Amino acid sequence: YPDDPYDRLWFNFTDYASLGLSALRRSSDPSSNLADRPPAAVLRQAITPSSTLASNMTVPNLITSMLPVPHYVTFYFVEMLANASRSFDIYLDDQQLYSKTIVIDETVLEFLHPNISLSTSSVFSLVRAKGSTLPPLISAAEFYQIGGVWGAAATDSSD
């Protein structure tokens, strides 16, 4: 995304159908004043379970390390549907990661964990909260491995 102020690489997750997920899109930019400033184009879309009856979803894992290594993780959530009621809890490997239920609306919500050990076997789950009328969704995620030296692919040299 050439409009990323920090020159981060963002990848569209396109294999969602094979995981029982569907894409949602919105035509307008969501309201956001986040310090991390994700590109607006990233926040105009989200993935959610294909079935509105689904109670949870697994966030696709893009971690490449077989052994647990520290990561800085940020999730972005924004509602794609007008007047929707959606709330959920975040879990990592069946342990609740955040003690408060995430309640989203049309303003971007950012959840971050500055230092968490992750590997290819790590599983993030979003679990529908009691009373939520819709299953969970996620608009974007950032995973940064902490430590070491970044290679040439850390930023996009063509923008």
Residue, then its C-alpha position, 0 to 999 in steps of 0.5 A: y500500500p503506497d499510502d502507508p505512512y510507515d512504508r509497511l508491507w500489507f498483504n491481502f488475505t485471499d484464501y479465506a473461502s477455504l477456511g469458511l470465511s467471507a470478505l466484507r467491504r465498505s465503500s467509505d473510509p472508517s473513522s480513525n485517529l490511531a497512532d499506528r496509522p494503518p492505510a485506509a484501504v486496509l480498513r475498508q475490508a474485513i473477514t468474518p465467518s461465512s455463516t452468521l450463526a458461527s460462534n468463533m473464527t480462527v485468525p489466519n496464522l502468517i508466523t513463519s517460525m517453528l519455535p516460539v519467538p517474540h512478536y509485536v502484534t496489532f489487530y484492527f477491527v472496524e464494523m463493515l455493516a451499518n447499525a450492526s451489533r458485534s462483540f467478541d473475545i480474543y484468545l491465543d491457544d485457548q487462553q483469553l488474551y484480553s480480559k475485556t470483550i471487544v465491542i466494535d462499531e464504525t470507528v477503528l479499534e486497535f488491539l495490540h500486544p507489544n511482546i508475545s511469543l508466537s510460532t507456526s502452531s500459535v492459534f488466535s481465535l475470536v469468539r462471539a460474546k454473549g448477546s452479539t448478533l453477528p460473528p466476529l470479524i477482523s479488518a487487519a493484523e500486523f505481526y512483527q518479529i522482535g529482535g534480529v535485523w530486518g531484511a530488504a523485504a521489511t518495506d516496499s522499495s517500489d513506493 
